[in-house]
């Protein structure tokens, strides 16, 4: 009996008649056992109230901090046939070193003088452009000359029209004078007849007046004919003006049409020149693609194509290179339930496969062989393995990571969160609850523990 209550059972029950009661009553170590049980109970209670650091664990691999520092595959930009290898697996190459030489297999580029021939085509087309430009300038000069000639011809025709108008006026005056003369002649003739009848004028005077009358009648016909001829000349002068306008408009339109045709040919030839220049540049660049070069300093990991005479397509991977200069990092994967607890800039403890370490996740201060890290990026989309990827860089405030680490080595990580009592952590784990959610201040977790 532990004697933990004042209501003792031995007051109501005769204990001596029970064998177990006799055994404990006769055992001299009973008090020691009772003390041990009390001590263990007190220690258990104290242990339940000890601080425990909540954490988010993950597993991943060693990688590089920047994308251009990770292992990369070199592809063939053009299709070709493998002719010569310049490197072996494991060789160190510098940026620009030749890795592989391929030859052409497409019939459009088999001509060895393709670049030179295309250059000569460009020169010929440029000469055609110059010729068309000269023709355009000649036609522009011709159009200007036609315009000048038209102006002179039109002015000449206008002067002729003006002369015709003046001649019409002159002939009109002469015609009116002839009519007046005819009237005078008729009057004189009639008067001479009357005077001859009266015996005052001789017959010769009458005959003379008759001749003058006939002359006046003939003259009026001539003046009327001249007047009508002058009017016709006015009409002809007007028609000449219209003819000049039509003739030189036709000449100008033809010259303009020839000019536009020359301009169209010039622009079409310029387009062909630009196209040929583009082809010329493409051919020059393509000639440089026959040699596959190293994009940066690194080591040849593996040749993905082998042999000589083997044909490859555009975009075919040829060789894998590991850059020689890189900043090491760790990519780890955490479960979606823990993703909201991870923030950029938080501290993380990292240990590596094959590197001696003793880890107590709840007491990071008691761990050995772990290294400090800092979260620099986290994915916003879940990975194929059903977890979120987090990128961790070395913590500059702690000891450096081992130089012996190789890319792809396995790692384990723990992100340290809040301190809670052990009993709370046991209760949380048994109920399947996530760690306590919190918001970091200034982009960093001020509650993170090393």
Secondary structure as UniProt FT lines:
FT   HELIX           9..11
FT   HELIX           15..17
FT   HELIX           19..26
FT   TURN            28..29
FT   HELIX           30..48
FT   STRAND          51..64
FT   HELIX           67..69
FT   STRAND          72..75
FT   STRAND          80..85
FT   TURN            89..90
FT   STRAND          92..93
FT   TURN            95..96
FT   STRAND          98..103
FT   HELIX           107..109
FT   TURN            112..113
FT   HELIX           114..198
FT   HELIX           203..288
FT   TURN            289..290
FT   STRAND          291..293
FT   STRAND          298..303
FT   STRAND          311..312
FT   TURN            314..315
FT   STRAND          317..323
FT   STRAND          328..334
FT   HELIX           336..339
FT   TURN            340..341
FT   TURN            344..345
FT   STRAND          347..352
FT   TURN            353..354
FT   TURN            361..362
FT   HELIX           364..366
FT   STRAND          371..378
FT   TURN            384..385
FT   STRAND          388..394
FT   TURN            396..397
FT   TURN            403..404
FT   TURN            407..408
FT   STRAND          410..421
FT   HELIX           422..431
FT   TURN            442..443
FT   TURN            446..447
//
